[in-house]
Amino acid sequence: GAGAEYILLIGYMRILSGSFCDFWSGRCINVHPSLLPKHAGGMDLAVHQAVIDAGETESGCTIHEVTEEVDGGPIVIQKVVKVESGETAESLKAKIQPLEGKAFVDAIGKVCGKEVISYADAGVDIEAGNELVEIIKPACKDTRRPGCDADLGGFGGLFDLAAAGYDSANTVLIGATDGVGTKLRIAQATNNHKYVGIDLVAMCVNDLIVAGGEPLFFLDYYATGRLAVEEAASVVRGIAEGCKQAGCGLIGGETAEMPSMYAPGDYDLAGFSVGAVDRNSILPSNVGAGDVLLGLTSSGIHSNGFSLVRKLLEKEGVGYESPCPWDSSAATIGDSLLTPTKIYVKSCLPLIKNKLLNGMAHITGGGLLVSS
């Protein structure tokens, strides 16, 4: 009916009628969480526990044709996993369940005689993306603060202004977005990715603080042609560290794997942060002649001007692995250039809250004249 050619059943809880099975004979398949014919008729955790209780060393999932006999139809395909020592029903389910979708895809290709094109065939590794999320969850959780729990997995990140101590009637939100620019080229050339995440956060939250805003939360965008999990995890751990330094929660992000958009080994970063300020405390305010101008030291070049820096190094024939003549604390020029951007939030926020400042400027690509 309705133009359907094939029916897939997942977790159905009733016996199908004989007329249904006859009509869809050979065109209706189901997944079962064990290697049939073993443990036929069981469901969910009970099946996995039965496998463990039987002392079996292998389990998996089975795609089979549906007949009136429950779990008794011809087997189409099976996926196998090892049952490890100390396995629980829950851990075994966690290993088998991700295989069920793959098994369905393979089964459809087998029984329909049609080529099945998957994300993997297109160069997108869904499993790598899921693995990355699991790796970075603890780092993101460490950024939780009043107003957010920094849990990943939802469609959008949530933030509670009241829990953060802000009266919505008198609060103004400030947004800032930025990237790291061609400093990423140095990170990629030296295979040192652990600091550019701090840079990403710094370039956003430093823009918030000069308007008088307290950074509340941050989101990141990581784009690459082919996802390298450990490399991406190193970047995100840096982002989480930057959020901790800024006192804001890392409440979400996006990892985009886009084959053909980036050369092998390349990736790009973008960040977005939101802060809050009392509407009577927005900066600048009352800046005038006679004010004292203070300059705060940087940690280096920060994250602007690296196209020029790279051009100068190229002109002089100097590599990133060369000894650094201006920074005795860095082993190489690359190490010095990758010094992360200083985050000024915790040094400036108390001064703002005590109304000791009339204005601030974040000196970036435009230098003193443009940035101020």
HELIX and SHEET records of a PDB file:
HELIX    1   1 GLY A   18  PHE A   23  1                                   6    
HELIX    2   2 ASP A   44  ASP A   53  1                                  10    
HELIX    3   3 ALA A   89  CYS A  112  1                                  24    
HELIX    4   4 ALA A  120  ALA A  122  5                                   3    
HELIX    5   5 ILE A  126  LYS A  141  1                                  16    
HELIX    6   6 SER A  168  ASN A  170  5                                   3    
HELIX    7   7 LYS A  183  THR A  190  1                                   8    
HELIX    8   8 VAL A  196  ILE A  209  1                                  14    
HELIX    9   9 VAL A  229  ALA A  246  1                                  18    
HELIX   10  10 PHE A  306  GLU A  316  1                                  11    
HELIX   11  11 ILE A  333  LEU A  337  1                                   5    
HELIX   12  12 VAL A  345  LYS A  353  1                                   9    
HELIX   13  13 GLY A  367  SER A  371  1                                   5    
SHEET    1   A 4 ILE A   7  LEU A   9  0                                        
SHEET    2   A 4 CYS A  28  HIS A  32  1                                        
SHEET    3   A 4 GLU A  58  GLU A  65 -1                                        
SHEET    4   A 4 ILE A  75  LYS A  82 -1                                        
SHEET    1   B 4 THR A 171  GLY A 179  0                                        
SHEET    2   B 4 TYR A 267  ASP A 278 -1                                        
SHEET    3   B 4 GLU A 214  THR A 224 -1                                        
SHEET    4   B 4 GLY A 249  GLU A 257  1                                        
END                                                                             
